[in-house]
Every structure is written in structure tokens, then in C-alpha cells.
Amino acid sequence: VTWLELPPDSLFGPANLPYGVFEAGGRDGGRRVGVRVGDSVLDLAAVLDDPVFAEPSLNAFMAQGRARWRAVRARITDLLTDGRARKNVELALRPLSAVRLHLPFEVGDYVDFYASENHATNVGRLFRPGGEPLTPNWKHLPIGYHGRSGTVVVSGTPVTRPRGQRRGETAPTFGPSQRLDFEAEVGFVIGVGSPLGVPVPASEFADHVFGVFLVNDWSARDIQSWETVPLGPFLAKSFATSVSPWIVPLEALAPAQVRPPPQDPQPLPYLAGPGHTGFDLALEVRLNGQVVSRPPFATMYWTPAQMLAHMTVNGASTRTGDFYASGTVSGPDRDQRGCLLELSWGGAEPLKLPDGSVRSFLEDGDEVTITATAPAADGGRIGFGEVTGRILPAG
Amino acid sequence: VTWLELPPDSLFGPANLPYGVFEAGGRDGGRRVGVRVGDSVLDLAAVLDDPVFAEPSLNAFMAQGRARWRAVRARITDLLTDGRARKNVELALRPLSAVRLHLPFEVGDYVDFYASENHATNVGRLFRPGGEPLTPNWKHLPIGYHGRSGTVVVSGTPVTRPRGQRRGETAPTFGPSQRLDFEAEVGFVIGVGSPLGVPVPASEFADHVFGVFLVNDWSARDIQSWETVPLGPFLAKSFATSVSPWIVPLEALAPAQVRPPPQDPQPLPYLAGPGHTGFDLALEVRLNGQVVSRPPFATMYWTPAQMLAHMTVNGASTRTGDFYASGTVSGPDRDQRGCLLELSWGGAEPLKLPDGSVRSFLEDGDEVTITATAPAADGGRIGFGEVTGRILPAG
């Protein structure tokens, strides 16, 4: 039992212990690794005698591997339950309000999947009306593509509305995107990489993936629809991708494992295996403070272990700090759709918000916040924190 | 006039001076920056008193900017013309045969374009027979997508044939790619990055791009054709991308500037500007030592400055070490096509090689080597070295 005095419904108790990178400022020095406990961050370099936590990113720690991740988590749990450690630990706790959170890891490659059947079906209906909503390959492999790593930003970073080309009557027009959107997604960061030529089986998912976080894959739908054939999304997505600052360790999500939806047809053997599990994460999307969607991650057709197995089946290597995201999380219900494109049905059915405002796509000044929780072992829930961002007008 | 005793037709005389990263091994220590002179590499850390050249990549030097690139090039030129420096410089020359060449820079993001009209037209005819060969957007913007940075390898690295899903009669099949291909491309590396939200005008191309090199964007055509709709190429390309070890400074290519092909329709203003120039690079592709193609880079529809302007027009930032490639370089003639897909017309017209062998796609053991030269100021030519790789059987 912890000596921490947290409210019983805290999403950041000892069952969670997500890692991040914080900066206390002043005499307290530069960026280093912390663990979120309640509304504080525990300065790991101060309580554990290991320079890996004095690094400005999680990469060095993530590269140490699963046995070490377990050992450090057990050690932190000890510190939070051993009354004799209390005084020392309390000296190393900083209130969240007094620190600045940074990008938690140095990003290598970023792959974005398209793993929600509800999302892909809705988008197929909107973009290819009259045709089959899902492409013939969709149920055989998790569709994915590479995103831009250099424009991954931490939650809170403002997002400037991108300019670009849109389809026009006779020639394309150019200007600020008129169909700016969010996409509520879940991200998975590689801790231990894999060498070139060696695929990672789905069963080894937990040996490679360090943890889980939230992603907002901002998307300019008008730029996307004009540029995307034949080589896929490019400038419609590359202007910014926001991530939440806390990485929830995979170990904390063991109680959240659920059976994923049945897959029919049966996927090829390399996509099967014991690591093939779903996760019962409950996402929530707020627009200017008002809930507009509650996407259920448990409904995702392809699982994170399958995504990793697919991403490497061609022999592609992975590195510490590579991450992949699930693609927009959308459930079967209307209020479970993970982007405005679906929520407003391409603008045909604008979304009415509780405060009386109406949205088909994002307006300047709009703030989008994605949060999530998952079941914890003690019957309570753990939290992911949030990924938030406000839209600035095109510069 | 240089004191170097090089053959008059050397491609690596004082008009070139490309940068790379080499390792001499033994007592001579680890990776550091060198300049190729004839068939030797000049150890820059030994002759210029600057720790930036003792780094294991070009990134730190590239980040110093154009004025510094010019100054260092001028200094090296001085050393190679000043007879008094000869003895010292000769002590710092290592024969190429005695060093190992490494990836010349740490790769940030990798974007691959699709900028050859001949290539895009041929591919359109092959993949969408009966339809318009070019998509409606093609002449309005340089189509591009993000590739995988973590699998960029230096010339000489063997390439293992990837496994993956291919389209089947009723269900996809799985196994080693049966349509493995090369793509002869030209790459451009960012020296000085640009901040988020600030597009780089075409006219500022030479302030950001440090230099030019050769790229082989290995492609598995069967994997590609099955996975590519709707989000573009992914595993068909992500298993390996090979790059040549020498980065030819943009300054050395001033004499290679040519007027690019006319663009009709006139592109949007952000794609115009004084930096919009073509480069007269003559590529050559050899398969097992036999020339199979001579792609002319001067025929590219979109220029490198336009690619950079497009890539950043949405506000995407760039970083030192980001690079972008042109896409397959194909000229109008049959023997100027930059990939086997075009050379064998999708396998319908297998390529006959001088040694009597026949190829539609690459076989295990095949070696592909791409070289290039460009006009130099003195009426001679400068070389890019080569990017080469041999196909290993699927593991």
C-alpha cells in the first residue's frame, strides 16, 4: 500500500507510473526523466542513482530493455510504498504546475496505420461514394504509411493552419486549408530496436514496445484529397503531429488487455501469435472544452502487435524512438467517431456543440484535447493525460 | 593550378571535392569527415584545425551554413594549389582502398518525390492501362511521400530480398518478392534546417541544401501494387534505400545548372523563383557490370528547388540531415529508363543483357550500380562515385 495521499479516483496512482521528460527550470537544471505521480512529477535522477534518467529524452532508458523496465518500475513502486523512503521521495516530487513537459523521446521513424474498420469504412464511403468502402487489401494487412518525424510536437504546442493546394474548378487553388481536422489516435513507441533483415513476430511485441501514448494526427482534408493519389498523404499531415507527454508503460496496461474483434478472413500466419491482443482504452475528444466523441480503442480491427509484425515483415529494422500510431480510432456509433471528417460527414452534417457553436472543420482559435483512460488492476482506472493543441491562423 | 598529380580525366579533381565519412581503422581511429581527391580521401580533421571534421557524420559541418561551406571549400582548394602545403596534405591522404566509407550523414526525415514526367507516365500506363497516365494533380505539384529513414544504408550494403503479401487469385499470397526492382534517383540533403511554420522559398534552395548524391530506392513491385491503395507505398520500399557515400557540394554543380523542361500549366507562384533550375547530371545504371540505362537528370519536370518549396509550403520544418530524393530518373528514350519496371515494361518485354542473360526483375546475386557525372567549370566532368548493392536471397 502506498504512502501517497492521492484521491481514490486518481488516474496517476501506483498502478500507472507513466514516464515523461520535464524541465523544472531555474537552479534545478535542464530536461530529465520523471514519472507522473498524482499531480506531481517524481524526479527520477534524484531518487535513483542512474545517469540514464538525467538524459533529456527517454531513449537511453527505453533502449535498456524489458527486464530493466520491469526492475525500474518495481523499484519506483517500492519507493512509493516504503514509508522509510517517503521523505526522500517527497523532496524529489515537483508539482506539475511548476515544470514544463517536453517531447518524451527523440523520434526516429513515425508510421501511421489505418487500423479502425469503422474509420476506414466511413472514409471509404465519403471519398469513394458508390464503391466498396474498404479497399480489397484492407482486411488482409494493416494499411500504413510513413509520416514526418521532424514535425512531431508535444501536447500544448500551437498548430498553425497550413497553406496548400486544393482541388479547383479548372486549376487548383492555393491558400489556408479550409477543412482542417484532428484525428484521435494511440501511439506505440519502440524501446528495443530490431536489426535489418529480422522481422519482429507479433508474439515479441512486449519485448520491443516500451509504452503507449495519445496522438493527434492533424489533417488538412482539402490538401489531402487533392494530393493523395497516387502516393498517399503528404503535406496534408506533415505540418504537425501532436503527442501526449506521458508514456504509459506496457506493463501498466496488462489489465486493459481485451480480445480484439474477430478477424475474417483469417489473416496470414505472420499476423497471428500470442501478442495479438486488443487494449480497452477509452478515448475522449473535447473541442473547446466540450466532449465531441468517445472513441473506444477496443474496437480496433488490427492490434498493435499485428502492426509491428507487419511493419517489419519485409525485414525493415526498427530503432529506439521509432513510433507507430493506430490511425484514427472510431467506434461504430456516431458519437464514437475520431475525426471531424466523420463526425460532420464530410461537412454535410455539421456538428452542433453544447455551447451553440457549429463545426464541420476546425476554426482558428479552436482547441482540441484528447484524453484516455484504461482499467487498472485494482478495479480503478489509469490515465494517459492529454494531448492538446490550439489552431493558430495561417501565418 | 593544383599540385595534385591526377589523370586529366579524373572525376575527383579540385572542381569536385565531395565530402564523406570514412574510417581508416587501426591506430587511425574512428569515423570522421573526409574529402575525396582522386582515388584518395583527405582527412580533414588532420589538415584543418576544427573538431567539426572529427565528427562521425557530416551533420555538424552541414549545420554551419553556406558561408562556412564556401570558406571550407576555398580553404581546401588553397591547400591543393599551394605547393608549401603539399607535404602536410599528402600525409593526410589515405588511399580509398585502405578506408571504409560510412553513411555520410545522420538521416532525419526522408522524402521521396516522383518528379520525372517520363517515369510517371510510364508507370501510369503500366498500372492504370486505358486511363490517363498522369493523375490530374501531377503537373500542379511535385508528388511526394515520406520514406523510412532507419533503413537508409550506404553503398555496398547487401540488400536482402523482402518477403511480403502479393495480390492472389482469391486471397493474397505471401513470400519473397518476385518483382524486385531498383530505382535510379538523385538525393538532396538539408544542411541548414528551417523552423516550423516557415516555408522555404524556391529561391533559398542553395541556402538550405548542402549537396547532392545518388540514391537507389529499391522497390518490390508486387508488394507495392497490393498495398499501395489508398495510403501509398510502405513495405514495398521500406526494407532498404541505398545512398552513395560522397556528397557533392552544390557549389561544385554550378556549371551543371541547366534550364529545366518547360512547365505547362504554369505552376503556382510558390513553385517559381530564381532557384528553380535543372541540373545536367548524366546517370548510368549497370546490372552485373553491364550498362542497362543512362537516365538524364536534366529531363526532370520538377526541379530540386521546387521540391523543397513544396515540401515546406505547409509550414513543415526541416532539419540538418533531412533529405529528399527526386524519384526515378527516366528520360524519353527506352534506354534512359531508371527502373526495371519500365525497362522490361512490367515484365512484358524482358531486358536482354550483353552477356546473354535476361531480366524482367532482379534475381538473387544481382548487383546494381548507379553512377553519375556532371559538367565541371574547366570543361571536364566531375563524378558522384557510385551507389551499389547486391541482392541476397530472402532470409
Interface residues (C-beta under 8 A of the other chain):
Chain A: G108 D109 V111 Y114 F127 T135 N137 H140 L141 I143 G144 Y145 H146 G147 R148 S149 G150 T151 V153 T160 P162 R163 G164 Q165 A171 P172 F174 L196 G197 V198 P199 A220 I223 W226 E227 T228 V229 P230 L231 G232 P233 F234 L235 A236 S238 F239 A240 P265 L268 Y270 H310 M311 V313 N314 G315 A316 S317 T318 R319 D322 G395
Chain B: G108 D109 V111 Y114 F127 T135 N137 H140 L141 I143 G144 Y145 H146 G147 R148 S149 G150 T151 V153 T160 P162 R163 G164 Q165 A171 P172 F174 L196 G197 V198 P199 A220 I223 W226 E227 T228 V229 P230 L231 G232 P233 F234 L235 A236 S238 F239 A240 P265 L268 Y270 H310 M311 V313 N314 G315 A316 S317 T318 R319 D322 G395
